[in-house]
Amino acid sequence: MTNWPYPRIAAHRGGGTLAPENTLAALCVGAGFGHTMVEFDAKLSADNVAFLLHDDTVERTSNGRGAAAQLRYAQIAAFDAGNWCDPRFEGEHMPTLAEAAQCCREEGLAANVEIKPCPGREVETGRIVGAETARLWRALWLDQAAAPPLLSSFSFEALVAAREAAPDLPRGLLFERVPDDWREQTAALGCVSLHASHRYLDEALVRSIKEAGLFILAYTVNDLERARLLASWGVDTLCTDRIDLIGPHALDD
């Protein structure tokens, strides 16, 4: 990938803090603020359905209980995943990756699909989410000019499996603090980008990453002045929870 086809701002987990994360409502809220790219988390249910959830358990973001890896998707889909955030979102569910893909198409959203495997399910999650993402976007996006979905993960093993399942999709390796061997790791995976916590980035590190031919996505940036500083260093995309404060054109020259 010689050009970065993604916007400068991505809405974290769909709607940042303004909607229940990783739901269709969140994706629509992000689009409602004018954003054209969303980030969301995808993992597997016990029956290997790819769906949207950040945690390994469902308690924090729904009225359900249990580990995602031990629940069938029919059980997961019955949980209310909206009311915890705001009563007006009551009835939202944890959508399948297929539902999220359809919503992104309808709202005109580019997607950063973070592969979020439950412990011990790294390979199968990378394989299934990678293959499903490629299939869904190929089927739904007839416009070849649309930006391809960007796969990312903290799990090296998951990205290896995703690369094998969907070799044509771009990949980004996620870190909190960028390790010394970032060059070797990203090269081994054929990554186009490196994704890192903005808290541990500085201008020299950003320069080194860019000089290595990688694009950079920084998360989770909720201060506008910090966002502008990171952009001045050369960070390509910033992921934010404050989709209202850091709007889609906040970094336009």
N, C-alpha and C positions, 0 to 999 in steps of 0.2 A: 504494500500500500504506500504509494508515493505521496498521496495527498490525504489529509485528514478530513473526512467528509462530515464530521459531526460539529454541532454548534458549540459555542464557548461555554454554555451553561447547561447542565443537566439537572433535572429535578430528582432529588434523592428519594428512593422508594416510591416514586410516583408523584406524591403531593407534599413531600417534606413533612413539616409539622402541622400542616393545615388540613390533613385528611388521614384516615386510617391507612397506615403503610401497607404497601403490597396488595392493594385492592384495585378493582376497576374504578371505583370512585376516586381513588388517589390519582390514577392515570388521567382521569378526566379533569380533576382539579388542576393538575400540572398543566394540562393543555389549556385550561380556562384562563390561566395566567399568561398565556402566550408562549409557553415553553414548547420547544420542538424536539426535545430529547428527555427521556426518562431512564432512570436506573431502577432495577428491581431484582429481587432475589428469587432463585428457583431451586427447589429441592424435590425429593421423591417421597411419595406416600409409601405405605407398606406394600401396596399393590402396584408400585412403580409408575404412578401417575405423576407427571411433572406439574408442580403447582407453586404458587408464590407464598413464601414464608421466609423470614430471616432467621428466627430462632430454631433450635432443635426440638423445642416443645411449643405447645400452642397456647399456654396460659396467658402470656403477656399481652397478646394481641387478639384474643378471642374469649368467648365464654366457655370454651372447651377445656379439657384436661388431657394430658398425656404426651408422649413422645411421637413426633411426626412419623418416625420410622416404624412405629408399631400400630399406626392407625391407617385404615383403608381410606381412600379418597372420599367415598360416600359419607363416611363419618365426619371427615374434616370439612366437607362442603356444607354440612348441616350446622356448623358452629356460626355464631354471629361474630363477625370480625370487624364490626364498625362501631358498635355502641360504646366500646371502651374509650374511643377517641371523642365522640360527640353523639348525643342521642339522634341527631339528624341523619347519621350514617347507619342507624340500626337496620339490620338485615343484610348488610354487606357480607360477602363470603370470601374465603380464600380462593381466588380463581385458579383455574388450570392455566398452564402456559399457553395453551391454544386460545383460551378466552382473552388472555393478555395480548397475544399477537393480533387477534381480531380488533381489539380496542385500539391498539397502536395504529393499525391500518386506518381505522375509521377517524381517528383524531390526528393523523398525519405525524406520528411520533417516531423518531429514531429511538432505538433501544440499546441500553447496556444491560445485558442479561448476566447477572452475577450468579455463577454456579456455587451453591451453598450446601455442600453435602453434609448429611448427618455423619457423625463419627463412624468410620468403618465402611462407609458407602461411597467413598471418593470416586472409584473407578466407574461403578455403574451409574452414578449420578452424572459424572462428566460425559459418559457415553450417551445416555438417554437424553439429557438436556441438550447436548450438542446436536445430536441427530434430529431431535424434535424442533429445535430452533431453526436449523437449516431447512427442514421440510416445511414448516409452517410459513416462514417468511418467503420461501420460494413459491409456495402456493398462493399466498395472499398478495404479495407485492409483484404485480405485473409490470410496474414501472421499474425498469432496470437502473434508472438514475437514482432511485432511492438508496439511502445509505444502508449498508448491510448491518444486521445486528452485531454488536460488539460483545464477544464472550469474555468474561473475566472471572478470576477466582483467586482466593488465597491458597488454594490447594494445587500444588504442582501436579499431583497425580490426576486430579480431576481435569486439568487442562491438557494433560497428555492424552487422556481418553477422549476429550472433546475434539482435539486436533485429529485424532484417528477417525472419529465419527463424522466430523464436519471440517475437512481440511481447508475448504475455501473460505470459511468464516474467519474474520480477524480476531486475534486474541490479545488480551492484556493480562499480565501477571500482577496480582494485588499484594501489596505489602503495607504494614503500618509504618515501620521504620525501614528504609531501604537498606538492605544488607550489602556487605562488601562484594559479594559475588553476584550482584544483580545482572551484570553483563552475561555471565555464563548461564544463569537461569533463564533469562529472557531469550537468549540465542538458542538454547536447547529446545525451547517450545516454539520457536519461530514467531515470537510475539511482535506485534506492530506497536504496542504501547506498554508503558509501565504505569501502574496506578498506585498512589501512595497517599498517606495522611499528610495533609498540608503542614501539620505541626512540625514535622521533621524534615521539611524541605528548606533548602537555602539556595541562593542564586548560583553558587558554584556547582552544587549537585544537579540542579536543573540543567545547567549548561553542559555538564558531562553526559547526562542522559540524552539530551538533544544531539550532542555531537556523535553519540553512538548510533544515531539514526532512529531513535524511538520517539514516539509521541508521548505526552504525559497527561494523565487525568489525576487531579488532586481532589481529595475528599476530606471532611465534609466542611465546606467553607461557608460560614454564616455571617461573616463581617465583610461589608462592601470594600472597605479600604484594604483589607487583607487580600480580597479577591483581585483588586486592581494591582496590588504589588505582585502577586503570583503571576498574573497575566503579563506584567512587564518583564518578568524573568523568562517568559517563554512557555509557561504552562498552557496546554492547548484547550483543555476542558476542565471546568470546575463543577463539582457536584455539590449541591446545596440543599439544606433543609428549609432555608428562608427564601422560598420561591417568590415571595412577595417583595422582599427587600432587594434580592439580587435577581432581577428580572432577566428575561431573555436577551435584552439589549443593554444590560448594565455595563458591559465592557466594550461596547461599540466606540470606535474612535470618533 
